[in-house]
């Protein structure tokens, strides 16, 4: 009995496909060569980064121009990488900006914020500990405040 050519061709194709599937997870390495490193299936835990801390900031008027605003509440969020976010509301204007540490300093920094009506708030501060600090702020070049952070 003779097997038709088409059946022989189908058998050979099927055998080649099975061989390719069986060898797909294998490495072909020339003789005398070390086998390549196979990646490990182990997983490693990654330590979480520092967690941001938010502190209350209180601004107290320190000149007559600032007295009309009274005490002001705000927040400073430290991202634990030498910078953070600074927010305050003064006289109905919302201020948002950034706080950064002075290069080479452990606790001295500056905070600047822009107001929703175009105002500018500029502060200089010193952190006396990890959670407490103080400084001075000036609003639009006139009203001045003493700032307390933390507490």
C-alpha positions in Angstrom: 0.0 0.0 0.0 1.4 3.4 -1.0 0.9 6.5 1.1 -0.2 9.5 -0.9 2.3 12.3 -1.1 -0.2 14.8 0.4 -0.5 12.6 3.6 3.3 12.3 3.8 3.7 16.1 3.5 1.1 16.6 6.3 2.9 14.1 8.5 6.2 15.8 8.0 4.8 19.3 8.7 3.1 18.0 11.8 6.3 16.4 13.0 8.3 19.6 12.4 5.7 21.7 14.3 5.7 19.3 17.3 9.5 19.4 17.4 9.6 23.2 17.3 7.0 23.3 20.1 8.9 20.8 22.2 12.2 22.7 21.8 10.7 26.2 22.2 11.7 26.3 25.9 15.2 25.0 25.3 18.5 26.7 24.6 20.8 25.6 21.9 24.3 25.9 23.2 27.4 25.0 21.1 29.6 22.3 22.6 32.2 23.6 25.0 30.3 26.8 25.8 28.6 27.5 29.2 24.9 27.7 29.2 23.4 31.2 29.5 22.0 32.2 32.9 18.3 31.6 33.2 16.3 34.3 35.0 15.2 33.3 38.4 11.5 33.1 39.2 12.0 34.5 42.6 10.4 37.8 43.5 12.0 40.4 45.7 10.3 42.8 48.0 11.1 46.4 47.4 11.3 48.7 50.4 8.7 51.5 50.2 10.0 55.0 49.7 9.7 57.7 52.4 6.2 58.7 53.3 5.3 62.4 52.9 4.4 64.3 56.1 2.0 67.2 56.3 2.4 69.9 59.0 0.2 72.7 60.0 1.7 76.2 59.4 0.4 79.2 61.3 1.2 82.7 60.1 0.9 85.5 62.7 0.9 89.2 61.6 4.3 90.9 62.4 3.6 94.4 61.0 0.6 96.7 60.7 0.0 95.9 57.1 -0.5 92.2 58.0 -2.7 92.9 61.0 -5.8 93.3 58.8 -5.5 89.6 57.8 -5.2 88.3 61.4 -3.7 84.9 62.0 -3.5 82.7 58.9 -3.6 78.9 58.6 -1.8 76.8 56.1 0.0 73.5 55.5 3.4 72.3 54.5 3.7 68.8 53.0 7.3 67.5 53.1 7.9 64.8 50.5 11.0 63.7 52.4 13.3 64.4 49.4 14.2 68.0 50.2 11.1 69.6 48.8 7.4 69.9 49.5 4.2 71.7 48.9 3.1 74.9 50.7 -0.5 76.1 50.9 -2.2 79.0 52.7 -5.3 81.2 52.5 -4.9 84.9 53.2 -7.7 87.4 52.9 -9.8 85.1 50.7 -6.9 84.3 48.3 -5.7 80.8 48.1 -1.9 80.4 47.8 -0.2 77.3 46.5 3.5 76.7 45.9 6.6 74.8 46.8 9.0 74.6 49.7 12.6 73.5 49.3 15.6 73.1 51.6 18.6 75.3 51.0 21.5 73.2 49.5 23.9 71.9 52.2 21.5 72.9 55.0 19.8 70.4 57.3 16.8 72.6 58.2 16.9 76.0 56.4 14.5 76.4 53.5 12.4 78.7 51.4 8.7 78.5 50.5 7.1 80.5 47.7 3.5 80.4 46.7 1.3 82.1 44.1 -2.2 83.2 44.9 -5.4 82.6 43.0 -5.7 86.4 42.4 -2.1 86.9 41.4 -0.5 87.6 44.8 2.9 86.2 45.9 3.9 84.8 49.3 7.6 84.3 50.0 8.8 82.6 53.2 12.2 81.7 54.8 12.1 79.1 57.5 14.3 76.9 59.7 13.2 73.5 61.0 14.4 73.2 64.6 13.5 69.5 64.7 11.9 67.0 62.4 8.5 68.3 63.1 8.8 71.9 64.4 10.1 75.0 62.7 9.7 78.8 62.4 10.3 81.5 59.9 9.2 84.8 58.3 6.8 85.4 55.3 6.1 88.4 53.2 3.0 88.9 51.1 3.3 91.0 47.9 6.3 92.9 49.4 4.4 94.4 52.2 2.4 92.5 54.9 4.9 90.4 57.0 4.1 87.3 59.1 5.9 85.2 61.6 5.5 81.5 60.6 5.3 78.5 63.0 5.4 75.0 61.5 4.2 71.9 63.3 2.9 71.6 66.8 
